[in-house]
């Protein structure tokens, strides 16, 4: 899902949003994870129960949450993560988490996000060799094989030891792809129940819309991480059922700096030294930072929003040609 601000002749939100799984998938045999951390044994119980069937593996920002970073290498094409590239990604994650924490504090919520800080032998950092090929590009039509492999990878890395170490079962995954593409997030939808509970962001090394090779911006990282907590895309073409053209036009006029509307600067460029965006009252309501928002009186469809929870709309359409994934 992409958007162009035609009036400004600029690229705006090029980020795919919360993409639901809709097909039953057969998971492949798991290959091993490389250094810096060994592969933990798979959990004997892979299907979370209770609230995780509603929220998925990530709940609300007020809950302690762990973000596991996994650097995906596609050895078949020579696309790998170097030490320098990983350091850049780690810095962007740190900026995104700091920004989210500061924004949450404005709404009286203390976010508790544990993430890979770049320290040696971090228990939250892995490098992984892919079996499936990466596609990337503007459309980022990754294959169903890739999604299956990532589902199993997340299930394998979610261990009792990790939960005990950080005192929470709220775990999301940041999967870094070493090619250019349009970053997206696989979110859990309430109707899937115990299926597809693991939630992960697929963040590409390079911005597919840039005229030359540019890394994804820290704002992109923050945008995708917020999807894990239930933030909808607020730009035209959003797959979220309650985001229609009228609401999009309202957000563009009222909250032009909302990070779920655009991650770019006003001139259409990426910014790497800061995140000059905000979590608007509307987005804050959608992710549970606020109990209400002014828009509830203006847009009746927002009354159906459950903070932090994604649900399918009344209609569906194909999202990726052969991935088994649809958008609504």
C-alpha positions in Angstrom: 0.0 0.0 0.0 1.6 3.2 -1.2 0.6 6.8 -1.5 1.8 9.8 -3.5 0.8 13.3 -2.5 -0.1 14.5 -6.0 -0.6 18.1 -4.9 3.0 18.3 -3.8 4.4 16.0 -6.5 6.2 14.2 -3.7 6.4 10.6 -2.5 4.6 10.2 0.8 3.9 7.0 2.8 5.5 4.2 0.9 5.0 1.8 3.7 2.8 -1.3 3.6 0.7 -1.4 6.7 -0.7 -4.2 8.7 -1.0 -7.1 6.3 -3.2 -10.0 7.4 -2.6 -13.7 6.8 -5.7 -15.4 5.4 -4.6 -18.8 4.2 -3.6 -21.9 6.1 0.1 -22.4 5.6 2.4 -25.3 5.7 5.6 -24.4 7.5 8.9 -25.6 6.1 11.7 -27.2 8.0 13.7 -24.6 9.9 17.3 -24.0 8.9 19.8 -22.9 11.5 20.4 -19.4 12.6 24.0 -18.1 12.3 26.0 -16.2 14.8 26.0 -13.9 16.7 23.4 -16.0 18.7 22.7 -19.7 18.4 19.2 -21.1 17.5 17.1 -21.7 20.6 15.0 -24.9 20.6 11.4 -24.5 19.3 8.7 -24.1 21.9 6.6 -27.2 22.6 3.5 -25.0 22.6 3.4 -22.7 19.5 -0.1 -21.4 19.8 -0.5 -18.6 22.4 -3.8 -18.6 24.3 -6.1 -16.0 25.9 -5.4 -12.4 25.1 -2.8 -13.2 22.5 -5.6 -14.7 20.3 -7.0 -11.2 20.3 -3.9 -9.0 20.2 -1.3 -11.4 18.7 2.2 -11.6 20.0 2.3 -7.8 20.7 -0.3 -6.1 22.8 -0.4 -2.5 24.0 2.4 0.0 24.5 1.7 0.1 28.2 2.8 -3.5 28.5 6.5 -4.6 28.6 7.4 -5.7 25.1 10.5 -7.3 23.6 11.6 -6.5 20.0 13.9 -9.2 18.5 16.1 -8.1 15.6 16.9 -10.7 12.9 19.2 -9.8 10.0 18.2 -11.9 7.0 20.9 -13.0 4.5 20.1 -14.2 1.0 23.4 -16.0 0.3 22.1 -17.2 -3.1 22.1 -13.7 -4.5 24.9 -12.3 -2.3 22.6 -10.0 -0.4 23.9 -10.0 3.1 24.1 -7.7 6.1 27.6 -6.3 6.9 28.7 -5.2 10.3 28.4 -1.6 9.2 24.9 -2.0 7.8 23.7 -3.8 11.0 25.1 -0.9 13.1 23.1 1.6 11.0 19.9 -0.5 11.5 20.6 -0.7 15.2 20.9 3.1 15.4 17.6 3.5 13.6 15.9 1.1 16.0 17.2 3.0 19.0 16.0 6.3 17.5 12.6 4.8 16.8 12.2 3.3 20.3 13.3 6.6 21.9 10.8 8.5 19.8 8.0 6.1 20.6 8.8 6.3 24.3 8.8 10.1 24.3 5.5 10.3 22.3 3.8 7.7 24.6 4.9 9.8 27.6 2.9 12.8 26.2 -0.2 10.7 26.7 0.8 9.6 30.2 2.0 6.1 29.2 5.4 4.7 30.1 6.4 2.5 27.2 8.7 -0.4 28.1 10.4 -1.6 25.0 13.4 -3.9 25.2 15.5 -4.1 22.0 18.9 -4.9 20.6 21.2 -2.1 21.7 24.2 -3.3 19.6 26.1 -4.8 22.5 28.1 -7.9 22.0 26.3 -11.2 22.3 22.9 -9.5 22.6 20.1 -12.0 23.2 17.9 -9.9 21.0 20.1 -10.0 17.8 20.3 -12.8 15.3 21.6 -13.4 11.8 19.6 -15.8 9.6 20.3 -17.5 6.3 17.1 -17.7 4.1 15.9 -20.6 2.2 13.4 -18.6 0.2 14.4 -15.9 -2.3 13.8 -12.2 -1.6 12.0 -10.1 -4.2 11.9 -6.6 -2.7 11.2 -3.7 -5.1 8.5 -1.1 -5.0 5.7 -3.7 -4.7 7.6 -5.9 -2.3 5.6 -9.0 -3.3 7.5 -11.5 -1.1 6.5 -15.0 -1.7 4.3 -17.3 0.5 7.4 -19.4 1.0 9.1 -16.4 2.6 6.1 -15.7 4.9 5.9 -19.3 5.9 9.6 -19.3 6.7 9.3 -16.1 8.8 6.4 -17.5 10.7 8.4 -20.5 11.7 11.5 -18.4 12.5 9.5 -16.2 14.9 8.0 -19.3 16.6 11.4 -20.8 17.0 13.0 -17.6 18.5 10.1 -17.0 20.9 11.4 -19.1 23.8 10.6 -19.6 27.5 14.1 -18.3 28.3 13.4 -15.1 26.4 10.1 -14.6 28.2 11.7 -15.3 31.6 14.7 -13.0 31.0 12.5 -10.0 30.2 9.4 -10.9 32.2 6.9 -10.7 29.4 5.3 -12.9 26.7 4.7 -9.8 24.5 7.3 -10.3 21.7 7.5 -8.7 18.3 10.1 -9.3 15.6 12.1 -6.8 13.4 13.2 -8.7 10.3 15.8 -6.8 8.2 15.9 -7.6 4.5 19.2 -6.7 2.8 17.7 -5.4 -0.4 15.6 -2.4 -1.5 11.8 -2.6 -1.0 8.7 -1.2 0.6 8.7 -2.1 4.3 5.6 -3.8 5.7 4.3 -5.4 8.8 2.5 -8.7 9.2 0.0 -8.1 12.0 -2.3 -10.5 13.8 -6.0 -10.1 13.1 -8.5 -11.0 15.9 -10.6 -13.3 13.6 -7.5 -15.6 13.1 -7.7 -16.6 16.8 -4.7 -18.8 17.6 -3.4 -18.7 14.0 -0.7 -16.3 12.8 -0.2 -14.8 16.3 3.5 -13.9 15.7 3.8 -10.3 14.5 6.8 -9.0 12.6 8.0 -6.0 10.7 9.8 -6.6 7.4 12.2 -3.6 7.1 14.2 -3.3 3.9 17.8 -2.1 3.8 17.0 0.5 1.1 14.0 2.7 0.3 12.6 1.4 -3.0 11.3 4.9 -3.9 14.5 6.7 -3.5 16.2 7.9 -6.7 19.5 6.5 -5.4 20.4 3.9 -2.7 19.2 5.3 0.6 18.6 3.3 3.8 15.1 3.3 5.2 14.7 6.2 7.6 14.3 6.0 11.4 10.7 7.3 10.9 10.0 4.2 8.8 11.2 2.0 11.6 8.9 3.8 14.1 6.0 3.6 11.6 6.4 -0.1 11.3 6.9 -0.8 15.0 3.7 1.1 15.8 1.8 -1.3 13.5 2.7 -4.0 15.9 0.7 -2.2 18.6 -2.3 -1.6 16.4 -1.6 1.6 14.6 -3.5 1.9 11.3 -2.2 3.4 8.1 -3.9 6.8 7.7 -3.0 7.4 4.0 -5.1 7.0 0.9 -5.2 3.3 0.0 -5.0 2.1 3.6 -6.2 -1.5 4.0 -7.7 -0.7 7.4 -11.5 -0.9 7.0 -12.3 2.2 9.0 -9.8 4.4 7.1 -11.8 5.8 4.2 -11.1 8.7 1.9 -13.0 11.2 4.1 -10.9 10.2 7.1 -7.7 10.4 5.1 -8.5 13.9 3.9 -9.3 14.9 7.4 -5.9 13.6 8.7 -4.0 15.3 5.9 -5.6 18.6 6.9 -5.7 18.2 10.7 -2.6 16.0 11.5 -0.2 16.4 8.6 2.7 15.3 10.8 1.1 12.0 12.0 3.7 9.3 11.4 1.0 6.9 10.2 0.2 9.3 7.4 3.8 9.9 6.2 7.3 9.2 7.2 8.9 11.7 4.8 9.9 15.3 5.4 7.7 18.0 3.8 10.0 18.1 0.8 9.7 14.4 0.2 13.1 13.5 1.6 14.2 10.9 4.2 15.5 12.3 7.5 18.1 10.4 9.4 19.1 12.7 12.3 15.7 12.8 14.0 12.0 11.8 13.7 10.1 15.0 13.0 6.7 13.4 13.3 4.0 12.9 16.0 1.5 10.4 17.3 -1.7 12.3 16.8 -4.7 11.9 19.2 -6.3 9.7 16.6 -3.4 7.3 16.4 -3.0 7.5 20.2 -6.6 6.3 20.5 -6.1 3.4 18.0 -3.1 2.1 20.0 -4.6 2.6 23.4 -2.6 5.6 24.6 -5.8 7.6 25.0 -9.4 6.6 26.0 -11.0 8.8 23.4 -10.2 11.2 20.6 -12.0 14.2 18.9 -12.6 12.1 15.8 -15.1 9.7 17.5 -17.8 12.3 17.1 -16.9 13.0 13.5 -16.4 9.5 12.1 -18.9 6.9 13.4 -16.9 4.0 12.1 -14.2 4.7 14.7 -16.7 3.5 17.4 -15.8 -0.1 16.3 -12.1 0.4 16.9 -10.6 -1.8 19.7 -7.3 -0.2 20.7 -4.4 -2.4 19.7 -6.6 -4.9 17.8 -7.0 -5.4 14.1 -10.1 -6.9 12.5 -11.0 -7.7 8.9 -13.5 -5.5 7.0 -16.6 -6.6 5.3 -14.9 -7.1 1.9 -11.6 -8.5 0.8 -9.4 -8.3 -2.3 -6.2 -9.9 -3.4 -3.2 -8.1 -2.0 -0.3 -10.1 -3.4 -0.8 -12.2 -6.5 0.6 -15.5 -5.2 1.3 -15.0 -1.5 -2.1 -16.0 -0.1 -2.2 -12.6 1.6 -5.1 -10.2 1.2 -5.7 -6.6 2.1 -9.1 -5.1 3.1 
